[in-house]
Amino acid sequence: EPVPLHIRNAPTRLMKDLGYGQGYQYAHDAPDARVDQDDLPEALRGRQYYQPTDRGLEAEHRRRLADWRRWRAERRQARE
C-alpha cells in the first residue's frame, strides 16, 4: 500500500499539484507538540508495534504512550 499523500515529500510543482504533502500537520507547530494525524497506510492503522514493559526506562515509555493514546482518544471522541 502506498505512503499516504499528506506525508509524501513534494519538492516539485507536479508533486504539489498531485496533492503530495497537503494536509500535513507539523507536530512541533502545535501547542502540545502533538497532532492527531494518521501517518500509516490504511491497512496498517491501529496496529501496535511496540509494547513496553513495566521495568526501567520502558516503564516511562509505557506511561507516555498511555498518555498520548488517551489524548488522541479524547480528541477523536470530541469530533464525533
C-alpha positions as CSV (number, residue, x, y, z in Angstrom):
1,E,0.0,0.0,0.0
2,P,1.4,3.4,-0.9
3,V,2.6,6.1,1.6
4,P,-0.3,8.4,2.4
5,L,-0.2,11.6,0.3
6,H,-0.1,14.0,3.3
7,I,3.3,12.7,4.4
8,R,4.9,12.5,1.0
9,N,7.7,15.0,0.2
10,A,6.7,17.5,-2.5
11,P,9.8,19.0,-4.0
12,T,8.3,19.7,-7.4
13,R,5.3,21.6,-8.6
14,L,3.9,18.4,-10.2
15,M,4.0,16.6,-6.8
16,K,2.3,19.5,-5.1
17,D,-0.4,19.5,-7.8
18,L,-0.9,15.8,-7.2
19,G,-1.6,16.5,-3.5
20,Y,1.7,15.4,-2.0
21,G,2.2,17.0,1.4
22,Q,-1.3,18.6,1.5
23,G,-2.9,18.4,4.9
24,Y,0.3,17.5,6.7
25,Q,0.3,18.7,10.4
26,Y,3.7,19.5,11.8
27,A,3.6,18.5,15.4
28,H,6.3,21.0,16.5
29,D,3.9,23.8,15.5
30,A,1.1,22.5,17.7
31,P,0.7,23.9,21.3
32,D,1.4,20.5,22.9
33,A,3.8,19.4,20.1
34,R,1.1,16.7,19.3
35,V,-1.2,16.2,16.4
36,D,-3.9,13.7,15.7
37,Q,-2.7,12.5,12.3
38,D,-2.6,9.0,10.8
39,D,0.7,8.5,9.1
40,L,0.5,4.8,8.2
41,P,-1.3,3.4,5.2
42,E,-4.9,2.3,5.9
43,A,-4.0,-1.4,6.0
44,L,-1.5,-0.8,8.9
45,R,-3.5,1.6,11.0
46,G,-4.5,0.5,14.5
47,R,-1.6,-1.9,14.9
48,Q,0.7,-1.8,17.9
49,Y,4.3,-2.4,17.1
50,Y,5.8,-1.7,20.5
51,Q,4.7,-2.8,23.9
52,P,7.0,-1.5,26.6
53,T,7.5,-3.5,29.8
54,D,6.9,-2.1,33.2
55,R,10.7,-2.2,34.0
56,G,13.4,0.5,33.8
57,L,13.0,3.3,31.2
58,E,10.4,1.3,29.4
59,A,8.0,2.0,32.3
60,E,8.3,5.7,31.4
61,H,7.7,4.9,27.7
62,R,4.6,2.9,28.7
63,R,3.3,5.8,30.8
64,R,3.9,8.3,28.0
65,L,2.4,6.1,25.3
66,A,-0.7,5.7,27.5
67,D,-0.9,9.4,28.0
68,W,-0.6,10.0,24.2
69,R,-3.3,7.4,23.4
70,R,-5.7,8.9,26.0
71,W,-5.0,12.4,24.5
72,R,-5.7,11.1,21.0
73,A,-8.9,9.2,22.0
74,E,-10.3,12.4,23.7
75,R,-9.8,14.4,20.5
76,R,-11.4,11.8,18.3
77,Q,-14.3,11.4,20.7
78,A,-14.8,15.2,20.8
79,R,-15.0,15.2,16.9
80,E,-17.8,12.6,16.9
